[in-house]
Amino acid sequence: MNRLSTPARVYLITVTAAVGAVTAAIGAWCLVDPNSFAEAVGFDAHRHFLHDVGAFQLGLGVTLLLALIWADALATTLAGFVVANTVHTVNHVIDLGVGGSVAQAWALGGVSVALVLAFVLRLRQLGYVLGSVSTAANHTLAPFVRQKTISLTTFRKDGRPGASPVSIAVDGDRAYFRSFEPAVKVLRMRRNPNVEIAPATASGKPTGSALPARVRLLEGAEYQKAARLLRRKYPFLHGVLVPSAHRLLRPKFGRTIHAELTPLDDSQS
């Protein structure tokens, strides 16, 4: 993929976001007040027609907005189509007095169910990661490229292990994660940078073998790079939710740390 200049990138994002938001807003307008929309654009109102226009406009707007944060074209298209077709189904139910039939509503509802199932299957295929991921230059890290959560094991002074779930972003021969500065795992890592990582469920239960790695806490440009990689892989979780929580809880839990993970071979561990 060719790299765009900053002005070109800003233009691309701004136009896509603006058109997506306006398109979705017009769709909502058609759904909520079709008569007002018809009057504004200057043609005769037809409730069901305008409701359907609203459904498709809303679906198009959602698709454009999701395309800004999701990297997978199929998942993005399926999600937008689910929104459009589900609202279309609801329109057929509430507008039965105007026309159409119950059978049509059931048929459209069946399509929505099929699309939702297809979307879930695509999510599973992607490892439930919808953001952008980098490639791994290290074969050890390759399985973690699309891994959503890992179990990070740090070690107490007496050598006893303690594990916790963290999100991970891989780039080349390194991986990155974040945490609160006073977290127990961070205190342990400052004392002993040798850790173990393993693929895990969202709750942190390991689903594969643990691998030895070494941690290095980051500052400056490296800190920003780690934040950017996490934000791209997890657009909502690490683009909005986690940073907001960290800012809100900073007086109690301190600043956010970003750390680099380097896999170790048997001779280094």
N, C-alpha and C positions, 0 to 999 in steps of 0.2 A: 504494500500500500504506500503510495506517495505521500510525503509529509506536506501539509499545507502551511502557508505562512499564517501568522497570528491573525491579521485582518481577514484572510479568507476563511479561517476556521470560525472566527466570530460571526462573520456573515452567514456561513452555512448553518450554524447553530441557531442564530437569531431568527433567520427566515423560517427554518423548520419549526422552531418553537412557537413563533408568532402565528404562522398559518395553522399549525395544529391546534393551538388554543382558540383561535377565532373560529375554526371549523367546528370544533367541539361545542363552543358556545352557541353557534348558530343552530347546531343540532338540538341542544338543550332548549333553545328558544322555540323551535318548531314543536317540540314535545310538550312543553309547558303551556305555551300560549300560541297555538297555530293561527288563530284569527289575527292576532297582533302582527305576526310575521307576514301573513298574506297582505295585510294592509300596508305594511312598510315597503314591501317589494312591488306592490301594485298589481296583484292578480286575485281572482276570486278564490275564496278559501274552500278547501276540501279537507275536512278533519283527518281522515285516514291517510290521504295522500301526503299531507304535511307531516303527520306522525311518522310515516315511513321515511320521508326525506330526513327528518330529525334522527331517526335510527341510523341511517347510513352516514349522515354527516358526523354523528357522534363516533361511530366506528372508525371513520377516516381520521378524525382528529386524534383519537386515542392511539391509533397506529402510528401517526407521525410523532406524537410525543414519546411513545415507548421506544421508537427507533433511535431517539437521542441517547437512551441509556441502556438498551438491550442490544447485544451484539449478534444475536441469532435471528436471521430473517424469517425463518419458518415460525418460530415461537412468537415473534412480534406480529406476524400476519394472522396467526391463529387467534391470538389474544384480541386483536382488533375486530376480527370477524365474529368472535364469540360475543363481544359487546354489541355489535350491530345486529346480529341475528337474534340475540336474546331480547333486545329492546323491540325488534320487529315482531317477535312472538307475542310479547306483552301487548303491543299495539293491536294485533289481531284479536286478542282476548277482549280488550276493553272497547274495541270498535265493532263488535259483533252486531250491534244495532244498526250500523251503517252499511255493512255488507260482509262478504266472506263467509266462512263456515268454521265450525268447531274442528272439523277434520284438518283444515289448513293450519289452525293454531297448533294442533297436536303434531302435525308434520314438521312445522318449523321448530317446535320444542324438541323434537327428536333430533333434528340437525344440531341444535345447540348442545344437547347432551353428547352427541358424537364428537363435536368439536372440542368440548371440554376434556373428554377422554383422550383425544389426540394431543391436546396441549399438555396434559399430565404425562403422557408417554414421552413427549418431546423433552419435558423437564427432566424426567428420569434419565433419558439418553444424554442430556447435557450435564448430569450430575447436580441438577438443581442450581446451576450457575448460569445466569443470563447475561452477565456483563462480559467485558473484553478480558481475555487472558493472553499472557505472553507464552512463549515457548521455553522449554527447559533444555539447557545445553548439557545438563548432567542427567544421565539415565536414571540415577537414584531419585531425582526430583520429578521425573516425567509423570509418575502416577498421581502426583499432587497438583498438577496444573489445573485440573477441574475439580479437585477435592474441595468441598465446601467447608468442612471442619476437620481439624486434626486434634489429637490428644497430645499435649505438650507435657512431658515429664521433666520436672526439675528435681534437684536433690538437696535434702536438708544437710546440716553440718555433720550428722552421724551417718550420712549416706543413704538414709531412707528416702524412697521416691515419693513425689506428690504430683499428681496429674491434673490438668485442667484443659477444657476445650478452648481453642482459639481459631479464628479465621486465618487463612494463609493465602498469600499471593506469590507465585513463582515467576522469576525473571532470570533467564539464563542459568547460571550455576548457583544462584542464591534464592532464598525464599524470605518472605517478610511477614511480620504480624505486629499487632499493637496491643497495649494494655494500659492500665493506670500505673503511675509511678510507684505508689506504695503497695501495690499488690504483692502478695506473698511470693508468687513465682518470680517477680522482678527482683525482690530482695535476694532470693536464692541464686538467680542468674548473675547478680553482681558479685556474689561470693564464689560461685562455681559456674562458669559459662558452658560447661558440658551438659547437654540435655539429650532427650530422646523424643522423636516424633513418630506418630503413627496415624494412619487414616482413621477417622472416627465418625460416629453418628453425631447429630446436632447436639446431643447431651454430653458428648465426650467419650462414649463407650468405644474402645478401639475395635476396628474391623479388619485390621491387618497387622503385620509384624512391625515392631518398633525399630527405628533406625537412629544411630548415634549422630549427633550434630553439635555444632558449637554456635553460641549466640554472641552477637555483638550489638550493643545499643548504639543507636544512630543519632546524629545531629546534623544541622544545616541542610545542604542540598540532598544528602542521602536520606535524611528524615522526610523531606518533602517528596522524594521519589517513592518511598515506601507508602506514604499516605495516598499518593496518586495511583499506585498500582492496586491498592486495596479498594479505593473508590471506584476504579474502572471495573474490577471484578465483581464487586458487591455494590451496585449503584445506590440502592436504598439503604441497606444495612450499614455500609461504611461511607456512603456519600451523604446520608442524612441522619439516620437513627443514632448510630454510635457516636459520631462527632457531636451531635446535639446533647446526648446524654453526658458525654465527657465535659462539655462546656458547662452544663447545668450543675454537675456534681464536682467541678474542679475545686471549689472551696473546701470540700470534705475529703476528696480523694487525690487531689494534686493533679499535675499535668499528665498529658498523654505521652507515653513512650512508644517509639517504633524500634523494632529490633530486626536484625538480619540473622538468618539461619544458614549455616554452611554445613552440608553433609560431611561426615568423616568416614574414611575407610577404616578397615580393621586395624591397621597399623597406627592410626591416629587416635582411636577411641580408647 
